[in-house]
Amino acid sequence: MALHIAFVLLVAGFCPAVLSKPDGTLGKETTVREDQNNGTQVDSLTLATINTDFAFSLYKELVLKNPDKNIVFSPFSISFALAFLSLGASSNTLEEILEGLKFNLTETPKADIHRGFGHLLHMLSRPGDQVQISTGSAMFVEKNLQILAEFKEKARVMYQAEASSTDFQQPHEAKKLINDYVSKHTQGKIKDLISDLDDQTLMVLVNYIYFKGRWKEPFDPDSTFDSNFYLDNKRTVKVPMMKHKFLTTPYFRDEELSSHVVELKYTGNASALFILPDQGRMQKVEASLQPETLRRWKDSLRPRMIDELYLPKFSISTDYSLEGILSQLGIREVFSTQSDLSGITGDKDLRVSKVVHKAVLDVAEIGTEAAAATGFINTGSALILNPLKVHFNRPFLMVVSETSTQTPLFMAKVTNPKQI
């Protein structure tokens, strides 16, 4: 299974003045330094809860804007990019961004928020895990702008971010440079992230995340068959349906929300939570999405033999412009002439003109390679008397998390596996 996400902020100048001479590039060194003398980062559990709150808030807005459509996005990528941008924000612009990300600034100092994200990035970037998680940020800056040394240092240390001087007066070449960068770092899955650049663009901030995981208990490709997926009470589509028999995996039946909750683990520090509401109960589940809901599901999971598990094999993609949605979440000033991003270049004539988010989600039987995993088959009278069959043959939700930090990396709503 692979997920590929890219997120971009287009920063435009609303003052046409040339501000400074070229400043060169930010070095590519990505060593994270633990800051033990100047405060503490937000602990992983608190940050995971806050990021989950932001993820569900963003999800609900996306559903309102895209009813009955597939939803795929990375709350981590979006929140990380906005937190990185806030390094250069001041005054009300800064407060709106961090409060929009669901931080309480009376309880958590801004510096601790940045340390928390830096620590999270360090945890996700650890080598040796069998799950491949590659994430990073890059800032492409108009060649006549000078990035402040303090901002460059914070970007490097806290966000492992690189920056390069770019000639936005040559928009075609600048667009190709940025799109090639994203395509390279998402293994070619995200192409043409930026469709156009105007001559007012002064800066582009990109965040990408690439995830590739192999199921701990892979599906047998020979068992995949064509089956009906119910879009609603009247419409169906034929999809390739993967099948597991006698799979022991964490499971919870949520009677309160009339849903099946199944966790499928990857080999490594990641897992996918699949939520299957009963017919007609999706809206009730969506309305109930809170960090506490996700915590209750995870705390309630218990190993359970599933006699038959059916899950569609699919590849879906989405492409969003998020300015309006982020404004609904309270992040408004950064898009206006009142924007204060003076911490980046020292000048206040910068604002965000466009926010683009692209995602591709592939779910298949095995992933990157075949795995010699064997499922334990247990028998007993309780299983015979109460066989469990879970068929993901109607709209469902999916949350992919990194387990050691409990961070939600991706979230999806699959309403039509055949919809590209």
Secondary structure, DSSP 8 states (H G I E B T S, - for coil): -EEEEEEEEEEE-SS----------B----------SS-----HHHHHHHHHHHHHHHHHHHHHHSTTS-EEE-HHHHHHHHHHHHTT--HHHHHHHHHHTT--TTTS-HHHHHHHHHHHHHHHT-TT-SSEEEEEEEEEEETT----HHHHHHHHHHH--EEEEE-TTSHHHHHHHHHHHHHHHTTT-S--S-----TTEEEEEEEEEEEE--BSS---GGG-EEEEEESSSS-EEEEEEEEEEEEEEEEEEETTTTEEEEEEEBSSSEEEEEEEE-TT-HHHHHHT--HHHHHHHHHH-EEEEEEEEEEE-EEEEEEEE-HHHHHHTT--GGGSTT---HHHHS-S--EEEEEEEEEEEEE-SSSSS-----------HHHHHS--EEE--S-EEEEEEETTTTEEEEEEEES-TT--
